[in-house]
Amino acid sequence: MSFGPHLFLALLEGTVTAFVLALTALGLSLVFGVMRIVNVAHGEFFMLGAVLAWVCASLVGSPLGGFLFALIAAPLAVGAIALAADRLVLRRVDYHPESTIVATIGLLYILQQAVLTLYGPDARPVPAPVSFTLQFPWFGYSGYKLVVAAISAALLAATWWLLANTRLGLYMRAAQQDLEMAQAFGVPARRVYAIVFALGAMLAAAAGVLVVPIQQAHYLMGLDPLLLSFIVVILGGLGSVRGTLVAAFVVGISDGVVSVFFSPTLAKIIATLLVAAVLVFRPGGLFGEERA
Amino acid sequence: MSKERTGEGFSRRRTLGTLGSLAGTALLPGAPAFAQAPKGKPIRIGFQVHRTGIGATYGRWYERTTTAAVKLMNEKGGIAGRPVEIVAEDDGTDPKRGPEVVEKLCKQHKVDFVYGTLFSHVVIASAPRAGELKIPYFVVSEGYHVASGKLNRYVFQPGITDVRAQVTAMSSWILDKLGKKVTMIYPDYAFGYDHRDFFGQAVAKRGGTVLEKLAIPPTESSFTKYFARVPADTEVLYHVMVGPGVLTFVKEMGEHFGKKRPQIFGFIDSLEGVDIASPGLEFLDGTYFWEAFPRYADSTTSAHAKSYRKLVGVNDSGASTADPKDVSTFSHMFGCWETLHVIKQAVEKSGYKDPAPGDYKKLVEALESMTDFAEGPGHPQGPKKFNGKLHQCYGHQYVSKVEDRKLKVVHRTKIEDSLYDPEADYTKQPL
């Protein structure tokens, strides 16, 4: 393949990766920004979304119906699990930063092993709601991947709108900037925390639902997105939503280009080196100045 | 995380099964004279199984095949008149866990042999521990690591052929029938490197060229980026993939190449446990696969192969008789069946009694002196040659073409086609 189409394919792959990554990492970033919690179980919410999408697809006969059902039901179910985790675990340790790391590691294993027990160790395919191939002169490309990018973009925009224009978004931003002051002004901190944790999980679950027709649902699939999300969140600046989005695109597109032209392993190496460099030269991340 | 299951539940079930089969044999009026009910201390075979992790699909079918083989053996008088008992332990397809499982089976469960490991990185990690413990370790793995001589005298692969033999047997057919310019796609670990090295060599020897070698991590979930690096003048795309992403791999290959695809030759590993008629795999029609044991039964299927299918619970399309959506790993799992029958032969020939150094020595030497396994109920895939110096068996290989969303055998190699110059001699190692 000559350089032009090769680059085009790299950019296509990179853009799709970037949108999914942004959606996954945004949840992690919100949870850290508002609650100061490093949620190690975040990748498992992604995995739960994918596995629930398989369940929905098996309940509903048509691929499109199953997909739409999953896109609504899976994030709701995962959000409910996250609410329960918040109530039963995180609140009990008083959202203490170190304790919550250990607690969410425990949560990771509980979720992973529960899925292994109930769903089994197999990778199961979920049919794509729409399947068409875009036939370019040089190669074919899965049309569904572009649908994934479009839906991710819509969900990102909706989250942005929620943060910028609603009372809940205001509470969240206030809690992030200065929790004590926010509480003094009557922000219901506990409820905001619970909602943020659930929202973060729901975003990851939605990403899982979107990705599963491309990847297949498997109980170990949460690890990769977790690592990449951490890379994105650290690059962008912990807790900065804008930083997360920018970093997702930097990582996603560079991953696409490096993977296509060189090797996917090299892409991961570069992303990790980038994180190290940012931590050395700009410890707060690229957009870290919002941190209080 | 690997999930542990102790052998207790399994052995209790096994014991019940054994009792059941004892009762069954006693009730059969026409039971042949040699089918004495097994009695005495059971032969305990430790089964290192990939119940979880990336090898889980294979593990499930390895376990079903093993259960069926042991049931049949116990019905037919066991091993040397003793009942056979399987002690299964999950290793999570994890090379770190592998040696621990070997040790646990040997020290804690006090099994007679360890058997059944498939994924080559787990085998390579576990084999040294078996060698240190001096317990015979029977792998069903396909990798060249046994015959290469890099493992040890206690490791045997008598029930499944190795990758080097497979690609040696396939290479001339591929180059003659499909094309000389090859691009290879393989998993990025030991098993994949066997393909890369030995197919690469065979291609060079027969006047072909390997244009590009693409190694893919076995945990990869997205593949489009790799296909972009397949050179445009590729005549044959040679693929072999394993892991949870195999269906995605084949689908994305179809999407990427569309109608302008080169000839495609795959190892069935890329689609083991996957229905050939899955949506998205339409483009596979007209492509070729290597098979060790044809997944689809046809008019040429032997009586032994038919009876093997029935006992394991596999229908004529290679799927479970209980659930047609549950497609088997047909080209690999027969290795479990045949390996267990080789263990039986070796125990009976050597007079092995107890897990003690003297008896192990007799057993290892008896195995090393074997040269042929005849086709029969214990060897339904076909006859095998066994090289006692290499601890490796050799057999027939198949090329199948995808036609009407099914695999149809188009070529069967001779056993001799798969032989290569030996590089090792385990019999020189001390016991």
Interface residues (C-beta under 8 A of the other chain):
Chain A: M1 H6 L9 A10 E13 T17 Y109 Q112 Q113 L116 G120 P121 D122 A123 P125 P127 S131 T133 Q135 F139 G140 Y141 S142 I214 Q215 Q216 H218 L220 M221 D224 G256 S259 V260 P264 T265
Chain B: M1 K3 R51 T52 G53 I54 A56 T57 G59 R60 D188 P217 T219 E220 S221 S222 T224 K225 Y226 F227 A228 R229 A232 P244 G245 L247 T248 E252 E255 H256 F257 G258 S278 P279 G280
